[in-house]
């Protein structure tokens, strides 16, 4: 499987799981947050990393909208990658046929991406995941979210 085929397969799986395609990435949006998925091709081998970016609307006075910059440049207010146990699906040197790779992508979405995204679309979910060490918050983000939680 080449890079273009993998991106297409990932995109089909993302769309099937409720993500919209825009500017070469995929997103889901709520009133509080925008979740962005983007594939980053490694310069060191034939594999990708999955960038998962969370943009929190209103934090630090920013009013985020879906645009090219969110997909291509920014790391988001919260950033993480795929869990290590799913890295094989992004390694194009790994010996697996298209059906197996598709199945593993579906498992990734079902067991990790969808539950993570559902929680991360709410500030309360982001804070809960931070308490459980599922995401790391920069001190300024943590402080801003704690203040917004108090004001609710």
Residue pairs with C-beta under 8 A, 6 or more apart in sequence:
1 9
1 92
1 98
1 101
2 92
3 41
3 46
3 48
3 92
5 98
6 39
6 48
6 90
6 92
6 101
7 39
9 98
9 101
9 102
9 105
10 39
10 105
11 21
11 26
13 102
13 105
13 106
13 109
14 21
14 26
14 37
14 109
15 21
15 26
17 109
17 113
17 114
18 28
18 114
19 26
19 27
19 28
19 37
20 26
20 27
20 28
20 66
22 66
22 71
23 66
23 67
23 68
23 70
23 71
23 72
24 38
24 71
24 72
25 36
25 37
25 38
25 39
25 70
25 71
25 72
26 36
26 37
26 38
27 34
27 35
27 36
27 37
27 66
27 70
27 71
28 34
28 35
28 117
28 121
29 35
29 66
29 121
30 121
30 122
31 57
32 56
32 57
32 121
32 122
32 123
33 54
33 55
33 56
33 57
33 120
33 121
33 122
33 123
33 126
34 54
34 55
34 57
34 64
34 66
34 70
35 52
35 53
35 54
35 55
35 117
35 120
35 121
36 51
36 52
36 53
36 54
36 55
36 70
36 71
36 76
37 50
37 51
37 52
37 53
37 113
38 50
38 51
38 53
38 71
38 72
39 48
39 49
39 50
39 51
39 90
40 48
40 49
40 50
40 51
41 47
41 48
42 48
42 49
45 91
45 93
46 91
46 92
46 93
47 87
47 90
47 91
47 92
47 93
48 90
48 92
49 81
49 82
49 90
50 81
50 82
50 90
51 75
51 79
51 81
52 79
52 80
52 81
52 82
52 113
52 116
53 70
53 74
53 75
53 76
53 78
53 79
54 76
54 77
54 78
54 79
54 120
54 126
54 135
55 62
55 64
55 70
55 74
55 76
55 77
56 64
56 77
56 78
56 123
56 126
56 141
56 144
56 145
57 63
57 64
58 148
59 77
59 141
59 144
59 145
59 148
60 140
60 144
64 70
70 76
77 138
77 141
78 120
78 126
78 135
78 137
78 141
80 135
80 136
82 90
82 108
82 112
83 112
86 104
86 107
86 108
86 112
88 94
88 96
88 104
89 101
89 104
89 105
89 108
96 104
116 129
116 134
118 125
119 125
119 126
119 128
119 129
120 126
120 129
120 135
123 145
123 148
123 149
124 149
126 135
126 137
126 145
127 145
127 146
127 149
129 135
130 136
130 137
130 142
137 145
